[in-house]
Amino acid sequence: MKYKILFSAFFVSIFQLNAQVTWQKMASLPGTARHHAIGLSHGTKGYVLTGENSSLMKDFYEYNSLTNSWTKLADYPGPARSYGIGYVIGDKAYVGLGHSSSGAETDWWEYDFNASKWTQKTDFPAAGRDHPASAVLNGKIYVGFGDYNGANYKDWWQYDPATDKWTSKTQYPGLAMHHPVTAQDEKLVYLSEGHLKSGSTNKGSNDFYSYDPVADKWTTLTDMPGPGVVAGASFFIGNNKIYSGLGITEPVTSFHKEFYEYDLTSGNWTAVTNYPGNGVFGPVSFVIGSAGYVATGQGSSSSSVQDLYKFSAVVPVPDILTGEEFNLYPNPAVSSFKVEGKTGSEKVRYSMLNVIGEELRSGNIAGDGTGFSGTIDVKDLPGGMYFLKIENNGSTATKKVIVR
């Protein structure tokens, strides 16, 4: 399963064992502070583009997680805007909608990371809007909700990058709203929170639904706890866990930094470690490796921020998870580590796995029948926890590796 990023919410792989949530302040976004920008990720890089402060923006920045540094790229070619959305599939990003000086936009653009090139695609076929929601699953992008000139929406559309076509899907069964947040696992999209109208007054929603794209069906789940945290809340997912926090309540009385964990198996919500910065709404987020990043946003003083925080889940896992002993050092590793075993065939296979078991790379380690030894390069991997799996003479052993 490959993880992709949401426009103002993010989801991140979480270890299957009980995790302790930790946050780390990273290099701030250069340029102008902003809120309601678009966040993306590709490989070891994160991206922030568009947004607003005292004016609308179209600048485009790249974050390198290996060097904790930012680079300014060529501007986004569409109109300057805020409240847009963006998603990544493979080596392409898809960006659009939101609000420009001309009003609500329907344009849709493709960005090729390898060629650093923008191409305009088929416009979103429904009304232009601010604060839409989006998700990606099985190579398709889903877009809907949002608002413009006081009207809220609850439609739901599928975009197929392979054909550049939009298809209307089953609309959301709850109340029309804008700025809900989404995440997805291998089968379902999850959606919660948002702004909706109660008479003439904005109200926060803590409704929680899943969407099955195969059945084209929405299912209601246990409501989020708390006062209905909305408008730019973060929302992210991992193995049977969903985390959500930040945002504001309606009417605007407080800016939140609380985070909650939802167990997809039990259906229960519990509180976890708060976001360490000031409470904000309208941040962007992206996921790199096993870590999530939250950037920018607007706080209670109506001032935007340039902060970037890294989210990690630290898990007390034993060194040896399965199989027989082998040694690896140094651990933590910076650019490479050495692995050695006392028993072995002439060819021992290794695999580097991420925290959800995806194979990142593999290869063979030379052996002589009595032992094996080799060096594994990790300099292109972002810092975090990984697992090294050794397959040797029909047995398998796995150890955790920390990359700095």
Summary of the structure (lengths in Angstrom):
residues: 404
radius of gyration: 21.9
end to end distance: 23.7
largest distance: 77.4
contacts: 1447
relative contact order: 0.15
helix: 0%
strand: 52%
